[in-house]
Amino acid sequence: MTRSWRSQQDDRAARLAIAAPLARGKQVAAVDTTALLEALIRPHDRVCLEGDNQKQADHLAQALAAADPARLHDLHIVQSGIVLAEHLDLFARGIARKLDFSYSGPQSGALVHALNAGTIELGAIHTYLELFSRYFIDLTPRVALIAAVSADTDGNLYTGPNTEDTPTIVEATAFKDGIVVAQVNEIVDRVPRVDIPGDRVDFVVEAPTPFYVEPLFTRDPASVTETQILMAMLALRGIYAPYGVRRLNHGIGFGTAAIELILPTYGESLGLRGKVATHWALNPHPTLVPAIESGWVERIHCFGSEVGMDGYIAARPDIYFTGRDGSLRSNRAYCQAAGLYATDMFIGATLQIDLAGNSSTVTADRIAGFGGAPNMGADPHGRRHVSEAWLRAGQEAGDVGPLARGRKLVVQLVETVGEKQAPAFVERLDSLDLAERLGLELAPVMIYGDDVTHIVTEEGIANLLLCRGADEREQAIRGVAGYTEVGRKRDRAAVAALRERGVIRRPEDLGIDPLDATRQLLAARSIKDLVRWSGGLYWPPPRFRNW
Amino acid sequence: MTRSWRSQQDDRAARLAIAAPLARGKQVAAVDTTALLEALIRPHDRVCLEGDNQKQADHLAQALAAADPARLHDLHIVQSGIVLAEHLDLFARGIARKLDFSYSGPQSGALVHALNAGTIELGAIHTYLELFSRYFIDLTPRVALIAAVSADTDGNLYTGPNTEDTPTIVEATAFKDGIVVAQVNEIVDRVPRVDIPGDRVDFVVEAPTPFYVEPLFTRDPASVTETQILMAMLALRGIYAPYGVRRLNHGIGFGTAAIELILPTYGESLGLRGKVATHWALNPHPTLVPAIESGWVERIHCFGSEVGMDGYIAARPDIYFTGRDGSLRSNRAYCQAAGLYATDMFIGATLQIDLAGNSSTVTADRIAGFGGAPNMGADPHGRRHVSEAWLRAGQEAGDVGPLARGRKLVVQLVETVGEKQAPAFVERLDSLDLAERLGLELAPVMIYGDDVTHIVTEEGIANLLLCRGADEREQAIRGVAGYTEVGRKRDRAAVAALRERGVIRRPEDLGIDPLDATRQLLAARSIKDLVRWSGGLYWPPPRFRNW
């Protein structure tokens, strides 16, 4: 047998040898980064250019985008986020061709253009945990270009609070004989803590500027509307309270920000402190500060950090996961797993929802990707531990008898009419048109209707667990769809019957007067209020500071 | 506000101060281990005493079991495996009271006794990934007692090939201001690679003997039966081939071992090399060696290692994930995630299956736990990437139209009559009786019927994807249940109609003559054959060496 079983090791050694003259030990000067990448990367390589939900290896992105397409071409990019302009430049210049990713917030429009123009060959749009999983099976990066706060000369890395995807990317790459290059803000004698051991890191570049972090999870309380407050009251009284939801994840919209902001006011008046919302899989949302300070929260595990929250987090180690250095240790892979398997509820907003409860955040000309919502908003059939909330949801779904199991609560917050007066309830999701136009094999559905348990609108709550059959489900959805066309086409008798059975619950059924849904209920009504709640520890990004 | 936000840090510092006199730096002598644990642990603490699927922190287990119950009592044990006698001794002596776990192979009988006797208060039986997830939400260990091969004086740990659960346990504990104690086989100047950075480790004990590893995944080809070979042929021809299953996980029984052993023979004759079974989430099964050597396998990511396989793995780095030191890097959390989200098929044996396809490996007097099967044997609703196998399974399930999605293949291998002539097909699972007797809130079901796509017996394959409704499903199951009572009660006309539609496929429908299912088809017929295939690199444990 003449087959080599060490071809990856040999190939790696050959690449490292070519790159070696550029480095002193593991250090490479920033002016040489493009040369380094041209030495280390080969055409058709699978490359992860760390673009997370928040943290961006922006120097390495610029350096790769500046490479010579005659030397580096047809790369297969496998990374969470397509966030920077450089990420798309790679494709425009022919350096990269194929793309597997999860999220593309700011580039969601440009991405559709690139797909239409044929400059990107799309692999798939994943959820985070799903893409990470494929790193270990069939999408293992050959080269990983990552970002950290500091490194020592052995290559030990300190990520700071935004650890995020880095340990997962590095584990998949380094232990499959791939190559790991880190950009860091500074090289130091001793890192404050070791987030990534140096023997998994091949090269370190001190970047000219600190890596970019996107403040994705900051919601200004000033923008929370009274409709959102009403829906937050409905959710607390109609879902959190009866199910006793203690372990949960919140989406990132204003709807869940409103819930966070009325915990210390309306939630307190319901006597829910300590009974709901105690254990979280959540980024460090500034809007949760008043609830934390009011003693609602026991523990939060984070996917990443949030710009401006680091000082507050470091001062609240009983709540957050922190390192010996005192700062947050986040971890997207573990937090996504926790959101899937260890929480009883996912609640988040959506843009569009159809008559079966399928939802999408895709609009006709943007692909924002999936991020983590489909993972957290799915009922995990592998779950085998019980909780009060989970068992009750299962019982409501009619799962009784010796084989009865529970259900995860998956709640969608939807204002019946969205931006530009577009109805949120539709007969057909816009994403289906986009899928057809782009020839996608799978329509971009954020959460499938069979996993959704409740829909909350300003008109009330539809409890889909209690629906028996597709017809009841449709009428329950129409019954909270307000004055949209879907809502107006409801069968009034059927909807009345569903309300009679508690499938649909109006504000008055829950003892809520919509007139009470005022901004007075918000524990903080501005970013400045949040700063005050934090005792000055929260330091919002400049764009949110208007005082 | 007088609340302290650093109570965990303060508590940790107080405990470390008490323990400090026992240590030189981070090192503690093995004679002092019990004293160390009595200094570090408090009554009612949540403790993870690393008991993985394979690797056992046995010295720390003995030391904890020898503690004074007047000082240490009512601990809450949160760990994957209840494997050693000492794990149960903790409860018998009152040192521990509550238990949350995943797997209890060799102690499954003793565990039922302890539950019956009331010495254990059961939290829940989890799947691995689910328990890991809860470490970050509501079951975070206060103290983690872990095992590694070696440590340096800074506490950097080398786990060797059995990395398994360690990184996950340590991350949850160390970053929540918990305490981490490691037993190691030796203390060295420099570890071969850093699996766990030293700043996450508080104390290191050089154990008197190397930690115990259970050889869980070694199946002697000599014990593979012709019935299992027939079922393996059915699976390859009826499932692997038509769906083109490239990414998969195998269970640990003889049924899947038979499949592994006929890949280079029967599989080769079907022309399937390179077309199926190329990418794996799998422990290093010795029975896969012939297929690897024959060029079937591209890549394997492992949950843990397997006794005797380390030399072979180190010589095949193109196949396995290995570190710079040359040895395997396994990781149970990542591999379980990969098994959930990045594979298209889980195939494994089960002991009992009911008329709806629900299965269980629980017998009346044993609780073996769940391990990973329910996780990998579940259709993940959060999946958003397509593959040929996944799409085809979805289409067969009737999922068509613009919102069509795929399905994971979940295949159960069942000999119709099991050990002691007990029928594998039953009207009611034995586990339901056990659940009632022990008052469990959830019956121990390994895989729920609604996730099962195929059942393979020696009588044929039932494709449950093609069944429409519970009645068809029941008849499809009866139709492959052989001469069991469930099988004999089949509606012959209905079964014939299902066979006509291809829902049931007999060996002859697949061009398989059962007389061809002989041991001649096994690429290796003994452990010695496996050693030969490995070029002498596989070194089986003594109990498997009989030559």
Interface residues (C-beta under 8 A of the other chain):
Chain A: M1 R3 S4 W5 R6 S7 Q8 Q9 D100 G123 A124 I125 H126 T127 L129 E130 F132 S133 R134 F136 I137 D138 T140 N156 T168 E171 A172 A174 F175 K176 D177 R193 V194 D195 P197 G198 D199 R200 R246 R247 H279 W280 A281 E293 G295 R299 H301 A315 R316 P317 D318 I319 F321 T322 G323 R324 R329 N331 A333 Y334 C335 A337 A338 L340 Y341 A342 T343 N358 F370 P374 N375 M376 G377 A378 D379 P380 H381 G382 R383 R384 H385 V386 L391 P402 L403 R405 G406 R428 L432 A435 E436 E441 L442 A443 P444 V445 Y448 D450 D451
Chain B: M1 R3 S4 W5 R6 S7 Q8 Q9 D100 G123 A124 I125 H126 T127 L129 E130 F132 S133 R134 F136 I137 D138 T140 N156 T168 E171 A172 A174 F175 K176 D177 R193 V194 D195 P197 G198 D199 R200 R246 R247 H279 W280 A281 E293 G295 R299 H301 A315 R316 P317 D318 I319 F321 T322 G323 R324 R329 N331 A333 Y334 C335 A337 A338 L340 Y341 A342 T343 A356 N358 F370 P374 N375 M376 G377 A378 D379 P380 H381 G382 R383 R384 H385 V386 L391 P402 L403 A404 R405 G406 R428 L432 A435 E436 E441 L442 A443 P444 V445 Y448 D450 D451
